[in-house]
């Protein structure tokens, strides 16, 4: 009886501390959490709230230790909580722990905790949101990032969590430093939901005429919430014609019609302009005249029906309307020595693309004791109008100009797919993921129907050692606004890369994650992808598809260390190899091999100050066809990044200054633009120019 009274008193102390935390009355909140730990050392509640509080007080190392303790104590509730509730508890704790890992730049641990949380509880909105945040600035994960954001929005209850326009769009190509310097607005989300209006805003400025800002106003009133935001970004870039402009606006509303029915709607508009921003190994391999204008308006409506705590039915409909125009041109003076004479060859090309996409989706999630099932279906229709024109002019007109050309095409896409994924604990230390999708992809140039099996396994050999493996097949679906409700990962391995529509791929791999001691974590991961990418060829007045066979190997080893309470050290070794059999485009690389060794050391002071320095060694080898007009070769370089900042008291915001490529190192580098979205290239993460960015984020 006495034990029960002490346990109840411990819970009361935890909730009192939680209330003090919401009122920003530190250190009263920490005092209550400490008392609760003493009253009942086996209750995970106080450790959970204490860890969240320490995270917001610029103590991520201590926060991680409290949250890890909360996870370890979770199963102590088995005497009076069912397995389903225990899994949900563990998922919530893992999500909070992942945020602490992210601030320490322990990116792999953060992703592991998020994906493990989704294995236990696929309806956990916080885990979806954090996995989305973890993919920010991770190469070739834009589809997965915004898909996880969509799933988080569909699963969340009415809340004050802001919807940032800057994280709702894909491939904005804003390269920023990691750690606390890049904290998002949801860093300041409260523990209690209550009627209130919240304003989050940030402003930034740096060299190369880089400047902009973002503001979001969010309000919760009873069963309704609304969020409105705007994001502007401008930069001239590090070289000629490397400019980039973004204007993005977002309006989001949500209503809990009944405890079981939740409705939401969202409208987003994007207006972007840029020059030639990809890096093709040699810095001089770019067009001085290329220009791209891009506009997109996306409307989304969603509904969630939750008849019980173990069942959720989701319905989503997305409509996107996008327009894009590109132009490029060159002017070459050609001398003729006999007799002395010269003429100018001027050529130009233009392309206008209009696209309307419709995407309804339905998904059902059922969770039971030791298992869960996610099943759904989606249909996408993409109507495209494409027009391209080319002209050539000689000045003076001493030579007849070759005939110009205009092509028009309307490659409509119809894509229907259905899927089912199941996670099963059998035996308890082992979680099996079994899945299956069936897809009918129909584009004018080709039609592909295929069944795609999915298999994953996660084995907790002990409390400190986990082994993972997966094998699955995917056809890159046509997506409105690049997002879907279908699960993005299997056993922690991402399955949706930023490939061209219709790309067929098979990925398999294995990983080992080992907690050597409380302060040291080690891990290795190795994967391979076999890829068939469609390339479209104009032949005899018609368009046909030819598949380019490609292979990708991606291997990673990591080591994370927290030597003392205020320091974190992360180190990785990454091997990334791309190989193409016979590229249809001669400028496409035949092989790109990149080896990198990033190391980062960070310091966190309880008074709010933080700083970090990162050093990355990169060795790259690029091979192209002898017919290519672009350069190839090999290069190795080392770049140093620096970040300092201050976390304002009472969770009021963060001030930071980051410098990337501190010593202004020049180098050649091939980015991933050649193997990503055809019309949305991705740049970085290494820029051969010093980049300075000062940022202020405020929370009211």
VOGU-3710 file (C-alpha; in Angstrom, 3 decimals, decimal comma):
1> xxxxxxxxxx> 0,000/0,000/0,000  2,832/2,366/0,885  4,478/1,670/-2,474  1,257/2,552/-4,279  0,941/5,827/-2,370  4,545/6,751/-3,167  3,927/5,960/-6,846  0,804/8,129/-6,953  2,652/10,958/-5,220  5,460/10,621/-7,767
11> xxxxxxxxxx> 2,977/10,993/-10,631  1,448/14,072/-8,989  4,916/15,599/-8,638  5,629/14,847/-12,302  2,408/16,523/-13,423  3,090/19,518/-11,175  6,524/19,847/-12,718  4,923/19,625/-16,150  2,612/22,511/-15,220  5,574/24,593/-14,018
21> xxxxxxxxxx> 7,342/23,790/-17,296  4,398/25,119/-19,302  4,399/28,299/-17,230  8,164/28,631/-17,839  8,827/28,627/-14,103  12,245/27,014/-13,928  13,860/25,665/-11,809  10,595/24,764/-10,031  9,798/22,234/-12,762  13,154/20,429/-12,381
31> xxxxxxxxxx> 12,764/20,343/-8,597  9,441/18,523/-8,897  10,869/16,041/-11,402  13,776/15,271/-9,043  11,372/14,678/-6,132  9,274/12,347/-8,323  12,373/10,325/-9,260  13,216/9,871/-5,576  9,664/8,864/-4,639  9,419/6,235/-7,381
41> xxxxxxxxxx> 12,721/5,463/-9,156  10,949/2,917/-11,396  8,353/5,266/-12,888  9,359/6,557/-16,356  7,101/9,648/-16,283  9,411/11,979/-14,368  12,389/11,001/-16,534  10,358/11,735/-19,696  9,311/15,239/-18,619  12,721/15,979/-17,113
51> xxxxxxxxxx> 14,419/15,003/-20,376  12,140/17,254/-22,429  12,781/20,154/-20,043  16,562/19,700/-20,184  16,445/19,584/-23,968  14,863/23,064/-24,037  17,443/24,284/-21,495  20,356/23,579/-23,847  21,367/20,363/-22,090  20,813/17,677/-24,775
61> xxxxxxxxxx> 23,360/15,258/-23,268  21,588/15,184/-19,896  18,245/15,163/-21,702  19,230/12,066/-23,677  20,237/10,230/-20,507  16,930/10,996/-18,797  14,963/9,979/-21,879  16,968/6,783/-22,298  16,157/5,974/-18,679  12,468/6,631/-19,383
71> xxxxxxxxxx> 12,555/4,193/-22,309  14,360/1,555/-20,205  11,752/1,873/-17,425  8,810/1,776/-19,818  8,175/-1,975/-19,461  7,857/-1,586/-15,677  4,264/-0,597/-16,402  3,474/-4,033/-17,802  1,683/-4,968/-14,559  -1,082/-2,469/-15,224
81> xxxxxxxxxx> -0,841/-1,440/-18,899  -1,529/-3,583/-21,948  1,032/-4,288/-24,637  -0,598/-1,849/-27,067  -0,329/1,027/-24,573  3,243/0,028/-23,741  4,164/0,245/-27,428  2,590/3,694/-27,678  4,491/4,779/-24,543  7,753/3,539/-26,010
91> xxxxxxxxxx> 7,078/5,324/-29,309  6,422/8,648/-27,534  9,597/8,345/-25,485  11,673/7,381/-28,510  10,476/10,460/-30,398  11,510/12,802/-27,585  14,865/11,034/-27,373  15,388/11,457/-31,116  15,162/15,260/-30,759  18,003/15,278/-28,223
101> xxxxxxxxxx> 20,081/13,125/-30,567  19,441/15,557/-33,418  20,774/18,523/-31,447  23,952/16,586/-30,656  24,299/15,807/-34,391  23,776/12,096/-33,708  21,695/11,905/-36,870  21,713/8,123/-37,277  20,524/7,546/-33,701  17,732/10,075/-34,213
111> xxxxxxxxxx> 16,514/8,388/-37,397  16,775/4,973/-35,717  14,603/6,074/-32,794  12,008/7,631/-35,114  11,727/4,594/-37,368  11,656/2,259/-34,340  8,824/4,365/-32,865  6,874/3,979/-36,104  7,449/0,224/-35,979  5,755/0,134/-32,571
121> xxxxxxxxxx> 3,101/2,754/-33,381  2,634/3,702/-37,081  -0,071/6,189/-36,062  2,332/8,242/-33,905  2,174/11,785/-35,317  5,222/12,970/-33,366  7,404/10,167/-34,732  6,336/10,999/-38,310  7,054/14,690/-37,711  10,446/14,042/-36,227
131> xxxxxxxxxx> 11,488/11,661/-38,997  10,504/14,402/-41,431  12,655/16,900/-39,527  15,547/14,407/-39,438  15,581/14,289/-43,245  16,130/18,057/-43,601  19,373/18,539/-45,566  19,758/14,756/-46,014  20,567/14,108/-49,640  17,915/12,524/-51,874
141> xxxxxxxxxx> 15,268/12,222/-49,147  12,886/15,017/-50,181  10,003/12,701/-51,108  10,337/10,815/-47,828  10,689/14,054/-45,855  7,506/15,712/-47,105  5,630/12,377/-47,093  6,444/11,945/-43,402  5,280/15,523/-42,832  1,978/14,727/-44,581
151> xxxxxxxxxx> 1,514/11,602/-42,451  2,252/13,597/-39,282  -0,378/16,170/-40,229  -2,938/13,472/-41,005  -2,379/11,724/-37,664  -2,047/14,730/-35,357  -4,806/16,060/-33,149  -5,709/19,749/-33,050  -2,525/21,409/-31,767  -0,351/24,509/-31,740
161> xxxxxxxxxx> 2,510/22,900/-33,711  3,276/25,377/-36,528  3,259/24,360/-40,198  6,417/25,920/-41,667  6,255/26,840/-45,367  10,010/26,211/-45,654  9,645/22,523/-44,730  6,504/21,916/-46,806  8,203/22,256/-50,206  10,830/20,078/-51,851
171> xxxxxxxxxx> 14,343/20,911/-53,048  14,621/24,502/-51,905  18,411/24,049/-51,953  19,022/25,992/-48,775  22,252/24,575/-47,376  22,512/25,233/-43,627  24,513/23,930/-40,704  23,078/21,241/-38,435  22,657/21,021/-34,680  20,907/23,692/-32,578
181> xxxxxxxxxx> 21,706/26,371/-35,177  19,061/24,876/-37,489  16,268/24,302/-34,952  12,762/24,446/-36,396  9,734/26,204/-34,968  8,348/22,961/-33,547  11,325/23,006/-31,150  9,141/25,306/-29,040  5,988/23,184/-29,020  4,427/23,020/-25,510
191> xxxxxxxxxx> 3,567/19,857/-23,591  0,030/21,017/-22,783  -2,495/21,900/-25,489  -4,704/24,820/-24,533  -6,431/27,753/-26,218  -3,736/30,198/-27,297  -2,227/32,059/-30,239  1,460/31,635/-30,963  3,795/33,552/-33,257  7,053/32,067/-34,522
201> xxxxxxxxxx> 9,349/34,087/-36,697  12,906/34,051/-37,966  15,156/36,304/-39,969  18,518/35,595/-41,546  21,216/37,271/-43,564  24,671/36,489/-44,872  27,202/36,950/-47,631  26,448/36,634/-51,354  23,484/38,920/-50,673  21,676/36,112/-48,867
211> xxxxxxxxxx> 18,702/37,262/-46,817  15,131/36,364/-45,964  12,818/35,278/-43,218  9,873/33,190/-42,162  6,860/33,826/-39,969  4,028/31,557/-38,844  0,974/32,443/-36,785  -0,782/29,478/-35,162  -3,916/29,516/-33,062  -5,855/26,848/-31,171
221> xxxxxxxxxx> -9,407/27,515/-30,011  -11,272/24,570/-28,532  -11,678/22,024/-31,361  -10,120/24,168/-34,083  -6,609/25,164/-35,093  -5,288/27,338/-37,901  -1,798/28,140/-39,117  -0,714/30,771/-41,653  2,862/31,338/-42,746  5,177/32,933/-45,272
231> xxxxxxxxxx> 8,784/32,252/-46,258  11,080/34,401/-48,404  14,616/33,493/-49,442  17,032/35,361/-51,698  20,669/34,726/-52,621  22,991/35,606/-55,478  24,910/32,361/-54,997  28,630/31,731/-55,017  29,220/32,175/-58,768  27,713/33,903/-61,804
241> xxxxxxxxxx> 24,107/32,937/-62,608  23,809/30,983/-59,330  20,993/33,116/-57,939  17,983/31,595/-56,188  14,665/33,137/-55,091  11,778/31,604/-53,135  8,429/32,999/-52,048  6,204/30,442/-50,320  2,868/30,934/-48,554  0,905/28,395/-46,565
251> xxxxxxxxxx> -2,536/28,267/-44,932  -3,588/25,266/-42,849  -6,747/24,565/-40,860  -7,890/21,619/-38,743  -11,105/20,763/-36,901  -12,042/17,988/-34,492  -15,673/17,543/-35,518  -16,118/14,769/-32,956  -13,600/12,863/-30,802  -13,458/10,300/-33,629
261> xxxxxxxxxx> -13,537/12,565/-36,714  -10,790/15,018/-37,590  -10,811/17,191/-40,729  -8,090/19,377/-42,228  -7,379/21,505/-45,284  -4,247/23,165/-46,610  -3,358/25,557/-49,425  0,243/26,294/-50,398  1,667/28,556/-53,111  5,280/28,643/-54,250
271> xxxxxxxxxx> 7,013/31,028/-56,629  10,674/30,218/-57,321  13,291/31,560/-59,730  16,852/30,428/-60,251  19,800/30,434/-62,583  22,030/27,462/-63,287  22,535/26,074/-59,767  23,753/22,426/-60,170  27,440/21,625/-59,726  28,840/19,455/-62,540
281> xxxxxxxxxx> 32,235/18,736/-60,970  34,139/21,583/-62,676  33,019/24,978/-61,359  33,147/26,406/-64,898  30,671/23,841/-66,265  27,557/25,976/-66,077  25,408/28,098/-68,342  25,633/31,867/-68,026  22,169/32,327/-69,532  19,988/29,549/-68,110
291> xxxxxxxxxx> 16,887/30,791/-66,278  14,051/28,897/-64,639  10,739/30,214/-63,327  8,557/27,869/-61,343  5,110/28,368/-59,812  3,009/25,811/-57,996  -0,273/25,970/-56,117  -1,247/22,930/-54,082  -4,583/22,285/-52,409  -5,018/19,423/-49,977
301> xxxxxxxxxx> -7,926/18,123/-47,911  -7,763/15,278/-45,423  -9,918/13,367/-42,972  -9,152/10,944/-40,154  -11,705/8,636/-38,601  -10,594/6,925/-35,372  -13,393/4,649/-34,138  -11,087/3,218/-31,427  -7,571/3,787/-30,022  -6,347/0,903/-32,169
311> xxxxxxxxxx> -7,883/1,909/-35,527  -7,437/4,877/-37,863  -8,891/5,455/-41,323  -7,247/8,213/-43,408  -8,526/9,905/-46,553  -6,409/12,417/-48,456  -6,880/14,310/-51,710  -4,163/16,504/-53,246  -4,454/18,733/-56,310  -1,441/20,580/-57,674
321> xxxxxxxxxx> -1,198/23,065/-60,526  2,314/23,965/-61,607  3,834/26,038/-64,375  7,470/26,151/-65,369  9,410/27,903/-68,089  13,077/27,516/-68,883  15,311/29,416/-71,255  18,923/29,067/-72,245  21,112/30,515/-74,924  24,647/31,067/-76,084
331> xxxxxxxxxx> 26,486/33,435/-78,379  29,793/32,374/-79,951  32,093/34,479/-82,147  33,705/32,290/-84,834  36,772/33,798/-86,636  37,629/32,958/-90,276  41,329/33,773/-90,992  41,238/33,867/-94,830  40,053/36,455/-95,548  39,958/38,013/-92,033
341> xxxxxxxxxx> 36,358/37,760/-91,059  34,164/36,572/-88,202  30,535/35,796/-87,566  28,438/35,270/-84,445  26,485/32,065/-83,867  23,565/32,728/-81,502  21,371/29,853/-80,372  18,540/29,730/-77,859  16,153/27,164/-76,453  12,962/27,595/-74,468
351> xxxxxxxxxx> 10,674/25,154/-72,736  7,230/25,690/-71,234  5,705/23,034/-69,006  2,246/23,001/-67,490  1,142/20,230/-65,202  -2,015/19,384/-63,286  -1,971/16,457/-60,872  -4,756/14,761/-58,904  -4,063/12,273/-56,117  -6,693/10,626/-53,888
361> xxxxxxxxxx> -5,428/8,208/-51,203  -7,024/5,932/-48,638  -5,253/4,238/-45,746  -6,250/2,084/-42,770  -4,052/1,448/-39,714  -4,886/-1,214/-37,155  -2,781/-1,805/-34,031  -2,985/-4,871/-31,823  -0,971/-6,479/-29,054  2,449/-7,110/-30,580
371> xxxxxxxxxx> 1,481/-6,314/-34,177  0,121/-3,596/-36,469  -1,084/-3,443/-40,066  -1,082/-0,519/-42,512  -3,041/-0,971/-45,745  -4,000/1,526/-48,391  -4,346/2,556/-51,981  -3,569/5,595/-54,118  -4,311/6,831/-57,614  -2,481/9,650/-59,344
381> xxxxxxxxxx> -3,207/11,303/-62,653  -0,751/13,816/-64,089  -1,752/15,858/-67,141  1,203/17,588/-68,776  1,536/20,067/-71,607  5,095/20,439/-72,854  6,356/22,839/-75,508  9,978/23,351/-76,518  11,494/25,557/-79,206  15,014/26,136/-80,525
391> xxxxxxxxxx> 16,453/28,781/-82,867  19,866/29,530/-84,389  20,898/32,862/-85,973  24,138/33,844/-87,777  25,260/37,492/-87,675  25,952/38,699/-90,283  23,758/36,250/-92,220  26,511/34,910/-94,458  25,579/31,307/-93,693  22,112/29,820/-93,913
401> xxxxxxxxxx> 20,751/29,207/-90,439  19,739/25,638/-89,653  16,016/25,186/-89,323  14,614/25,803/-85,859  12,265/23,381/-84,240  9,219/23,293/-82,051  8,053/20,175/-80,290  4,826/19,618/-78,440  3,952/16,637/-76,368  1,406/15,679/-73,733
411> xxxxxxxxxx> 2,787/12,732/-71,759  -0,095/12,001/-69,399  0,582/9,670/-66,475  -1,840/7,334/-64,723  -0,546/5,545/-61,647  -2,625/3,191/-59,470  -1,193/1,259/-56,516  -2,265/-0,659/-53,471  -0,167/-1,811/-50,512  -0,167/-3,561/-47,154
421> xxxxxxxxxx> 2,554/-3,493/-44,471  2,609/-5,458/-41,238  4,919/-5,286/-38,211  4,948/-8,388/-36,023  6,861/-9,190/-32,815  7,683/-12,906/-32,966  9,433/-13,620/-30,685  9,331/-10,373/-28,681  12,977/-9,286/-29,299  12,446/-9,621/-33,072
431> xxxxxxxxxx> 10,201/-7,375/-35,168  9,363/-8,572/-38,661  8,113/-6,195/-41,344  6,246/-7,919/-44,160  4,807/-5,866/-46,976  3,524/-5,976/-50,502  2,521/-3,367/-53,064  0,950/-3,753/-56,494  1,343/-0,942/-58,992  0,106/-0,167/-62,487
441> xxxxxxxxxx> 2,145/2,709/-63,919  1,033/3,979/-67,322  2,826/6,751/-69,193  2,514/7,433/-72,912  5,927/5,973/-73,632  5,691/2,879/-71,447  3,363/0,854/-69,247  4,613/-1,090/-66,239  2,680/-3,360/-63,882  4,576/-4,994/-61,060
451> xxxxxxxxxx> 4,173/-6,558/-57,642  6,711/-5,220/-55,138  7,533/-7,405/-52,109  8,875/-5,859/-48,864  10,775/-7,662/-46,114  12,469/-6,236/-43,031  13,693/-7,501/-39,687  14,882/-5,804/-36,496  16,405/-7,969/-33,780  17,162/-6,537/-30,355
461> xxxxxxxxxx> 19,897/-9,005/-29,470  20,239/-7,243/-26,116  19,349/-3,902/-24,563  22,438/-2,435/-26,245  22,663/-4,260/-29,599  20,256/-4,183/-32,532  20,625/-5,845/-35,929  18,537/-4,732/-38,906  18,062/-6,005/-42,425  15,718/-5,333/-45,348
471> xxxxxxxxxx> 14,987/-6,222/-48,976  12,284/-4,522/-51,036  11,273/-3,387/-54,509  9,732/-0,055/-55,526  8,424/1,725/-58,598  8,800/5,471/-58,087  5,164/6,615/-58,172  3,835/9,727/-59,837  3,014/12,028/-56,924  1,082/15,271/-56,642
481> xxxxxxxxxx> 3,312/17,651/-54,730  5,849/14,815/-54,241  4,182/13,198/-51,198  2,224/10,096/-50,246  0,675/8,306/-47,263  2,474/5,032/-48,018  5,181/4,133/-45,432  8,530/5,556/-46,510  10,812/3,049/-44,775  11,184/-0,645/-44,022
491> xxxxxxxxxx> 13,102/-1,587/-40,842  14,740/1,840/-40,900  15,826/1,669/-44,574  14,410/4,413/-46,787  12,511/3,207/-49,861  11,475/6,450/-51,627  14,376/8,297/-53,221  14,126/11,414/-55,368  14,120/9,453/-58,615  12,370/10,141/-61,903
501> xxxxxxxxxx> 8,781/8,924/-62,227  8,564/5,273/-63,190  12,037/4,353/-61,911  12,211/0,677/-60,878  14,526/-0,202/-58,015  15,467/-3,023/-55,678  17,238/-2,192/-52,413  18,743/-4,550/-49,888  21,023/-4,009/-46,940  21,927/-4,678/-43,340
511> xxxxxxxxxx> 22,887/-2,639/-40,289  24,180/-3,063/-36,765  23,655/-0,481/-34,007  25,595/-1,026/-30,767  25,425/0,950/-27,538  28,913/0,148/-26,234  28,436/2,215/-23,062  26,159/4,989/-21,857  28,463/7,507/-23,504  29,459/5,628/-26,686
521> xxxxxxxxxx> 27,410/4,386/-29,659  28,763/2,632/-32,744  27,072/1,428/-35,899  27,529/0,263/-39,480  25,148/0,103/-42,422  25,591/-1,224/-45,933  23,064/-1,097/-48,794  22,840/-1,566/-52,539  20,225/-0,389/-55,050  19,667/-1,873/-58,512
531> xxxxxxxxxx> 17,886/0,785/-60,578  16,219/1,041/-63,981  15,625/4,712/-64,835  13,425/5,600/-67,830  14,993/7,883/-70,422  12,749/9,257/-73,176  13,974/9,371/-76,774  12,353/11,192/-79,705  12,325/8,784/-82,661  10,307/8,936/-85,867
541> xxxxxxxxxx> 7,881/11,512/-84,568  7,099/9,535/-81,432  8,578/9,210/-77,970  9,836/5,895/-76,661  11,359/4,933/-73,327  14,755/3,362/-72,835  15,764/2,176/-69,360  19,197/3,143/-68,106  20,542/0,419/-65,809  22,217/1,889/-62,726
551> xxxxxxxxxx> 23,667/0,628/-59,460  24,200/2,446/-56,187  26,185/1,372/-53,146  25,872/3,326/-49,914  27,797/2,266/-46,818  28,164/4,125/-43,547  29,920/3,664/-40,198  29,352/6,018/-37,278  30,732/6,665/-33,802  29,008/8,968/-31,289
561> xxxxxxxxxx> 30,514/9,960/-27,936  29,408/12,153/-24,994  32,591/12,351/-22,872  31,039/14,732/-20,314  27,667/16,367/-19,734  28,228/19,374/-22,006  30,153/17,886/-24,950  29,239/15,669/-27,890  31,465/14,178/-30,581  30,238/12,565/-33,804
571> xxxxxxxxxx> 32,275/10,916/-36,537  31,240/9,045/-39,674  32,818/7,275/-42,617  30,627/7,263/-45,771  31,113/5,423/-49,060  28,763/6,397/-51,909  29,167/4,907/-55,392  26,974/5,432/-58,465  27,425/3,462/-61,669  25,489/3,669/-64,950
581> xxxxxxxxxx> 25,669/0,963/-67,609  25,129/3,023/-70,768  23,795/6,541/-70,110  21,430/7,788/-72,787  22,640/11,335/-72,107  26,388/11,567/-72,831  26,752/14,283/-70,170  25,416/11,913/-67,525  28,265/10,495/-65,405  29,114/6,845/-65,941
591> xxxxxxxxxx> 30,536/6,510/-62,443  30,755/8,736/-59,375  32,535/7,480/-56,264  32,548/9,687/-53,152  34,219/8,870/-49,840  33,749/11,294/-46,950  34,737/11,517/-43,294  32,726/14,164/-41,391  33,650/14,846/-37,738  31,821/17,295/-35,489
601> xxxxxxxxxx> 32,433/18,457/-31,910  29,782/20,470/-30,019  29,581/22,217/-26,672  26,397/23,100/-24,750  26,356/25,366/-21,688  23,367/25,328/-19,289  23,272/29,142/-19,501  22,174/28,769/-23,141  25,400/29,148/-25,097  26,417/26,540/-27,644
611> xxxxxxxxxx> 29,093/26,104/-30,272  30,322/23,501/-32,678  33,032/22,869/-35,236  32,869/20,314/-38,022  35,593/19,061/-40,349  34,819/16,959/-43,446  37,350/15,247/-45,682  35,991/14,341/-49,133  37,557/12,272/-51,911  35,616/12,050/-55,191
621> xxxxxxxxxx> 36,213/10,407/-58,572  33,945/11,254/-61,547  34,034/9,439/-64,920  32,121/10,498/-68,039  31,943/9,380/-71,632  34,553/10,724/-74,037  31,631/12,316/-75,914  30,567/14,361/-72,898  30,862/18,159/-72,985  31,302/18,239/-69,181
631> xxxxxxxxxx> 34,458/17,638/-67,191  35,426/14,656/-65,101  38,389/13,771/-62,908  39,205/13,240/-59,261  39,407/15,668/-56,360  39,972/15,600/-52,616  39,455/18,442/-50,173  38,750/19,296/-46,558  36,149/21,819/-45,433  35,639/23,249/-41,955
641> xxxxxxxxxx> 32,283/24,504/-40,636  31,656/26,566/-37,519  28,490/27,422/-35,589  27,913/29,412/-32,388  24,704/30,551/-30,768  22,608/31,312/-27,754  19,321/29,772/-26,670  17,200/32,565/-25,183  15,731/32,055/-21,689  12,184/30,766/-21,202
651> xxxxxxxxxx> 12,153/29,131/-24,657  11,921/32,534/-26,334  14,095/31,594/-29,307  17,602/30,992/-30,638  20,311/33,290/-32,018  23,013/31,660/-34,124  25,869/32,350/-36,498  27,108/29,618/-38,834  30,038/29,636/-41,230  30,409/26,870/-43,775
661> xxxxxxxxxx> 33,702/26,337/-45,565  35,356/28,571/-42,991  38,709/28,782/-44,821  37,124/29,523/-48,220  38,456/26,336/-49,807  37,992/26,038/-53,594  37,441/22,608/-55,091  35,627/20,651/-57,793  32,613/18,616/-56,735  29,809/16,697/-58,445
671> xxxxxxxxxx> 26,513/17,052/-56,599  23,480/14,735/-56,835  21,520/16,809/-59,370  22,213/14,265/-62,144  20,314/11,495/-60,288  17,420/13,385/-58,717  14,242/15,114/-59,858  14,645/16,008/-63,513  13,193/19,493/-62,996  14,260/20,136/-59,372
681> xxxxxxxxxx> 18,019/19,639/-58,983  19,615/19,286/-55,560  22,883/21,067/-54,747  25,495/20,703/-52,016  26,221/19,684/-49,378  29,695/21,097/-50,118  30,038/24,576/-51,617  33,468/25,844/-52,833  32,970/29,246/-51,243  32,734/30,577/-47,689
691> xxxxxxxxxx> 29,081/30,876/-46,621  28,136/33,005/-43,612  24,626/33,052/-42,182  23,300/34,838/-39,095  19,879/33,706/-37,904  17,409/34,775/-35,231  14,383/32,615/-34,369  11,805/33,979/-31,923  8,808/32,394/-30,238  5,961/34,488/-28,808
//
